[in-house]
Amino acid sequence: MGFSWAKEGRSFDDLYSELLSGNCVFLAEGENKFYSVFTSRIERRGIEEPTTQSVVRGPREGFSEDIAKNILIIKKRINNNSLRMINLNVGRVCKTKVAIMYIEGIAKKDIVNEVKKRIEKIKVDAVHDSSYIEELTKDDPYSVFPTYLSLEKSDSVSAALLQGKVAILVDGTPFVLTVPAVFFDFLQSSEDYYHHYIVASMMRIIRFITFYFVLLVPSAYVAITTYHQEILPTALLINIAAQREDVPFPVLFETFLMEFTFEILREAGIRIPRAIGPAISVVGGVVIGQVAVEAGIMSAAVVIVVSFTAISSFSIPNYEMSSALRAVRFVFMILAGALGLYGLFMGIIILWLHLCKIKSVTVPYVTPLTPFIPRENKDTLIRFPLMENKKQDSWNWKA
Amino acid sequence: MRVLFIVVIMFSLLLTGCWGSSEIDTLAINVAIGLDKAGDKCKVSSQIINPRAIAVGENANESPVILFEKEGVDIDEAMLKMTSKSSRKLFNLHLRMLVISEEVARRGIKNVVEYFLRNNEYRGM
């Protein structure tokens, strides 16, 4: 038994729930309270390599569904007595264990209290995944952009804790939330710190460019081919005109159809049994890619645009962020189809206004940029060498 | 009230949409213009790209360009008359070449060049 704790309680309800979860209860005569000792052992998945945050270099230690194990992993990484933990139970029916971890002296007290207050306010029957906590305590629940960073790797979480963030662990899920999470956190990978800083900075810049690619490539294609043919090089215009000669649909509809097909393929790819996966990739890749072009239903340019966008969307390290962008790109395509490049730029302005407005646990979403904090910009788009980044260990949010 | 305001603004911005849109397959891409004199009139020849012939592997025996010729008192009138001949909208923004006949050139090309440089319907030269 690697992990144990003792608790005291006074009511029969608590006593039953302790007994039912496999713990030992001690009662003494003449006392109006009991002590319970953690003795239960439930077999669960072990520590495995995470599937969503795969890296080339760096630790591959992923969390599992067992909160006690996850807490131990973090404690092992941050071997310091200022690591603090608040234990909570969430859910009226299930009383799922939730732990808030932070490092005293680095994490801002206000944010810890705010997180605790918000989690205590949650009123649901059960919490099956940390996404429940995210959705129920988000600052802007109607915004599509994620403001809680979900991490599956222990090194990412301990790095976040050392930056002054607060980690929220939920029993039964390998995804640990760290808050406050700002826009740039979603474009960063833990690998950025394990590679050479020039390589890492290059990768970050590429990811920032792909952020725009995912949003804008299909809509820019629509806008340029329906409104601004003059800005294409002549050879390219003639090339596209030749491809589009047999296509029966307008560009906007054609692009929508193709993007929609890609979304279907992506969704189907998740659900398809492993054994018949290759069959579907043949159908998806060959039939839709090649035969549709040869049959003249789609133009080759649209297939290129859609596959380019698809590849770009997978280079965003955070799955929630890339899903959000994929959803927003449809809005951009409508704007481009209705108003051309003018609509596109209007969309970009509205998007950034929105990003500036939303908050992640009281911290503005684009924080190191606006409000501009020069010191913290050493770790946003360009990762400065670690020796330059002396303040890295108390990076953020400190008063 | 705020919602109403936003709705009104969005409608006035978005309902103007699609103005000026033209699908590529509705355009006749004009890549070269030739100028001749025909009596006291002006004869304009336009070389239009035929995308169907350029499309790979198809219609290899079709000519990649189509030539339109019209006469008019000036270039504008000739170009306007050309629209009656073409099923597609003449698209002059990718003009690559301007051919001026000797007869026209002898009278000076200043006016011709000025016309094409200043007119915002012709670009790419």
Contacts between the chains, C-beta under 8 A, distances in Angstrom:
chain1	res1	chain2	res2	distance
A	225	B	23	7.7
A	225	B	24	5.5
A	226	B	21	4.7
A	226	B	22	6.9
A	226	B	23	6.1
A	226	B	24	7.8
A	227	B	20	6.3
A	227	B	21	5.5
A	227	B	22	7.8
A	229	B	22	7.7
A	229	B	24	6.3
A	229	B	27	6.7
A	229	B	91	6.8
A	229	B	93	6.9
A	229	B	94	7.6
A	230	B	93	3.8
A	230	B	94	6.9
A	230	B	123	5.9
A	230	B	124	7.6
A	234	B	31	7.0
A	234	B	94	4.7
A	234	B	96	6.1
A	234	B	124	6.8
A	237	B	24	7.4
A	237	B	29	6.6
A	237	B	94	6.0
A	238	B	29	6.5
A	238	B	49	5.4
A	238	B	51	6.9
A	238	B	54	6.3
A	239	B	54	7.8
A	240	B	24	6.0
A	241	B	24	4.9
A	241	B	25	7.0
A	241	B	27	7.3
A	241	B	29	6.3
A	241	B	49	6.8
A	241	B	51	4.1
A	241	B	54	7.8
A	242	B	51	4.3
A	242	B	52	7.6
A	242	B	54	4.1
A	242	B	55	4.3
A	242	B	56	7.5
A	243	B	55	6.9
A	244	B	23	7.7
A	244	B	24	5.2
A	244	B	25	5.2
A	244	B	51	7.5
A	245	B	25	6.2
A	245	B	51	4.6
A	245	B	52	5.0
A	245	B	55	5.5
A	246	B	55	7.3
A	247	B	25	7.4
A	250	B	23	5.6
A	251	B	23	6.3
A	251	B	24	7.4
A	337	B	17	7.9
A	337	B	18	7.7
A	338	B	14	5.9
A	338	B	17	3.2
A	338	B	18	6.0
A	339	B	13	7.8
A	339	B	14	7.2
A	339	B	16	7.7
A	339	B	17	5.3
A	340	B	20	7.5
A	340	B	21	7.1
A	343	B	17	7.5
A	346	B	13	7.6
